[in-house]
Amino acid sequence: MARDPGRVLIFDTTLRDGEQSPGASLNLDEKLAIAQQLARLRVDIIEAGFPFASPGDFDAVQTIARQVGRPDGPVICGLARATRGDIKACADAVAPAANQRIHTFLATSDIHLEHKLRKSRAEVLQIVPEMVAYARSLVDDVEFSCEDAGRSDPEFMYQVIEAAIAAGATTINIPDTVGYATPAEFGALISGIDAHVPSIGQAVISVHGHNDLGLAVANFLEAVKNGARQLECTINGIGERAGNASLEELVMALHVRRSYFNGYLGRAEDSSEPLTGIQTEEIYKTSRLVSNLTGMAVQPNKAIVGANAFAHESGIHQDGVLKNRLTYEIIDARTIGLSDNRISLGKLSGRSAVRARLEELGYQLEGEDLNDAFARFKELADRKREITDRDLEAIVRQNAQQIESYYQLAGVQVSCGRDLRATATVTLRTSDGEECSQAAIGTGPVDAVCQALNGLVQVPNELVEFSVKSVTEGIDAMGEVTIRLRQDGRLYSGHAADTDVVVAAAQAFVNALNRLVSGQKHSPLHPQRAPLPAPAL
């Protein structure tokens, strides 16, 4: 039988696979903020990035390892292809952590071997033990993944797994890389490994999967029933294409239905012992933080963390919930960190009240960051009677998402209306303090603003997304704008919120431009080659 750690381990890959969502790139401060919150959530392993891919990724993994990888904290893991350069860079990046892991991978499906790796099965069987052994010489905790395991020949995969364990792998990951498997198939794949790999008792079986058919969570739960004891997932299910298995859905499924899953973990059916080590009260905070920093909104009907997850519109449902919540709710909202206890914030509220509410929402602000947020709060409070949690999140989000500011929006003025040509005058302040202005005409006020900004900055880009939504209800609601720019195939996101949506659009565009310029100034680890493509486990 596969090695059983006594519970289901939660391996969070939000900062690696989750960041591969188009437009969801994070700067170092944002990654660190998420990693610190993941530690408060008590995930077992944080996959902090792909260190060899770029100096930025290396620095992020190393910083997280240094600041989050405490002895009583999570394992800090980095991803590496099965090459010496990748593995050495990964070892160096995670070195400051008290608990370190190298996660190396190589494809095992014939389609990947033929078309991507251009290697034979015999070559793979030679590479895997050599690279796993090299990783094990650098750290004690090594995970090996059979990329595209869901489409691999099981008999060949058994040989690869056996070789990896013999070389020192302590965790074996089985990824459904393209989200192709059904629950029955995936469960059979895991049970087959448990039955046919003689040395599997020396390793924990892990699973990683994508949600292309909407089956990732179901596949993982079936894998748990068949011996998997580590689940690789992301906050809000973000990730490549249709995303990854959702951490909050997996954790709460195991929490709510633990009497069902207890038997599969060798426990009494009525055991109240948690199946994971997750601090569930931190789930909602973590979800909001990741959504805010990545700019990827959570759909209202998303399980567990969606805005409608605990809402009841039907009169029959409302009547039942008022009499007893168990009639239509299987989860107490307080279990994931939602509470009806709210401090009412307005223009008379002080710094302490604002800080306390931000901490409840998962934001730990100090010094200038707190001063800036409080100043924006006061500015907004002069225009709105009551400040909501979403307003506070929008304030913090705009500050937190700032990277090096090559440009600052100093002023924007527009003129538009029916039978009038929309014009905009925009003033930018550069990092050396110089101010410059430009006017432009557009099809509407936002287009005119974007034309003026492009005229000032003179950085080629393509606007591929513009979206605006109301942060809260009411005529005085803040409008939140997301803008994505594309240059050379890469996406750069900008987000901003203001009660004036044109001002929010201008600020979001400037934020995206700053990201684009910052991206141009960071060279790859090896200047002679292009940056590495994102790995697809």
SULNORGI-V687211 format. One record per residue. OMEGA is omega in whole degrees, 0 to 359 (none if undefined). Layout:
omega=OMEGA
omega=OMEGA
This chain:
omega=177
omega=179
omega=183
omega=180
omega=178
omega=176
omega=179
omega=180
omega=179
omega=181
omega=183
omega=180
omega=178
omega=184
omega=177
omega=181
omega=179
omega=181
omega=178
omega=173
omega=181
omega=177
omega=186
omega=183
omega=184
omega=173
omega=188
omega=181
omega=179
omega=178
omega=180
omega=179
omega=179
omega=180
omega=179
omega=177
omega=176
omega=176
omega=176
omega=176
omega=179
omega=169
omega=182
omega=183
omega=172
omega=172
omega=193
omega=178
omega=183
omega=193
omega=184
omega=187
omega=183
omega=176
omega=180
omega=178
omega=179
omega=181
omega=181
omega=180
omega=181
omega=179
omega=178
omega=178
omega=182
omega=189
omega=183
omega=186
omega=179
omega=181
omega=180
omega=183
omega=182
omega=169
omega=176
omega=188
omega=173
omega=180
omega=179
omega=170
omega=183
omega=176
omega=183
omega=181
omega=178
omega=185
omega=179
omega=178
omega=180
omega=179
omega=180
omega=182
omega=183
omega=186
omega=181
omega=183
omega=176
omega=179
omega=188
omega=174
omega=169
omega=179
omega=181
omega=186
omega=173
omega=182
omega=179
omega=179
omega=181
omega=181
omega=177
omega=180
omega=184
omega=190
omega=181
omega=184
omega=186
omega=179
omega=179
omega=176
omega=180
omega=179
omega=179
omega=180
omega=176
omega=183
omega=188
omega=181
omega=180
omega=183
omega=176
omega=178
omega=178
omega=178
omega=182
omega=177
omega=182
omega=178
omega=181
omega=186
omega=183
omega=174
omega=176
omega=180
omega=172
omega=184
omega=182
omega=180
omega=183
omega=179
omega=180
omega=173
omega=184
omega=183
omega=178
omega=181
omega=177
omega=180
omega=180
omega=181
omega=179
omega=179
omega=180
omega=180
omega=179
omega=181
omega=175
omega=179
omega=181
omega=176
omega=177
omega=182
omega=181
omega=183
omega=166
omega=192
omega=184
omega=177
omega=188
omega=189
omega=169
omega=182
omega=181
omega=180
omega=183
omega=176
omega=179
omega=179
omega=180
omega=181
omega=177
omega=177
omega=180
omega=184
omega=191
omega=176
omega=187
omega=185
omega=186
omega=178
omega=179
omega=184
omega=172
omega=175
omega=179
omega=175
omega=178
omega=183
omega=179
omega=193
omega=185
omega=178
omega=180
omega=187
omega=188
omega=181
omega=178
omega=178
omega=182
omega=180
omega=175
omega=178
omega=178
omega=179
omega=184
omega=172
omega=177
omega=181
omega=171
omega=181
omega=181
omega=191
omega=180
omega=174
omega=181
omega=178
omega=182
omega=179
omega=181
omega=175
omega=182
omega=175
omega=181
omega=170
omega=186
omega=181
omega=186
omega=179
omega=179
omega=183
omega=182
omega=174
omega=179
omega=180
omega=184
omega=184
omega=184
omega=177
omega=177
omega=184
omega=181
omega=183
omega=180
omega=177
omega=176
omega=181
omega=175
omega=184
omega=183
omega=180
omega=179
omega=180
omega=181
omega=181
omega=176
omega=178
omega=185
omega=172
omega=191
omega=180
omega=179
omega=186
omega=184
omega=177
omega=182
omega=178
omega=181
omega=180
omega=180
omega=178
omega=182
omega=186
omega=178
omega=184
omega=180
omega=184
omega=175
omega=180
omega=185
omega=182
omega=178
omega=179
omega=174
omega=189
omega=178
omega=182
omega=182
omega=187
omega=180
omega=180
omega=180
omega=182
omega=183
omega=178
omega=180
omega=179
omega=180
omega=180
omega=181
omega=181
omega=178
omega=179
omega=178
omega=184
omega=182
omega=181
omega=182
omega=178
omega=178
omega=179
omega=172
omega=183
omega=180
omega=181
omega=181
omega=175
omega=176
omega=181
omega=176
omega=181
omega=183
omega=172
omega=178
omega=183
omega=177
omega=188
omega=178
omega=181
omega=181
omega=182
omega=183
omega=180
omega=180
omega=180
omega=180
omega=181
omega=178
omega=178
omega=176
omega=180
omega=176
omega=182
omega=179
omega=183
omega=178
omega=171
omega=184
omega=179
omega=178
omega=179
omega=180
omega=180
omega=181
omega=178
omega=178
omega=176
omega=180
omega=178
omega=180
omega=182
omega=176
omega=182
omega=182
omega=182
omega=182
omega=180
omega=181
omega=176
omega=181
omega=176
omega=179
omega=179
omega=179
omega=178
omega=182
omega=182
omega=182
omega=178
omega=185
omega=185
omega=181
omega=170
omega=180
omega=186
omega=174
omega=180
omega=174
omega=178
omega=181
omega=180
omega=176
omega=178
omega=182
omega=174
omega=182
omega=179
omega=179
omega=181
omega=175
omega=175
omega=181
omega=177
omega=179
omega=171
omega=184
omega=176
omega=177
omega=172
omega=181
omega=183
omega=178
omega=175
omega=181
omega=177
omega=178
omega=184
omega=175
omega=176
omega=180
omega=177
omega=179
omega=179
omega=177
omega=184
omega=181
omega=178
omega=179
omega=178
omega=181
omega=179
omega=180
omega=180
omega=177
omega=178
omega=179
omega=188
omega=178
omega=175
omega=182
omega=177
omega=177
omega=177
omega=184
omega=178
omega=170
omega=178
omega=178
omega=178
omega=178
omega=179
omega=178
omega=180
omega=173
omega=183
omega=181
omega=183
omega=174
omega=173
omega=182
omega=185
omega=173
omega=178
omega=175
omega=177
omega=178
omega=173
omega=180
omega=176
omega=180
omega=180
omega=178
omega=185
omega=172
omega=182
omega=177
omega=179
omega=178
omega=175
omega=173
omega=187
omega=177
omega=176
omega=178
omega=179
omega=179
omega=181
omega=179
omega=180
omega=178
omega=178
omega=178
omega=178
omega=178
omega=177
omega=181
omega=180
omega=178
omega=179
omega=179
omega=186
omega=180
omega=180
omega=178
omega=183
omega=177
omega=187
omega=183
omega=180
omega=177
omega=176
omega=184
omega=173
omega=181
omega=178
omega=181
omega=179
omega=none
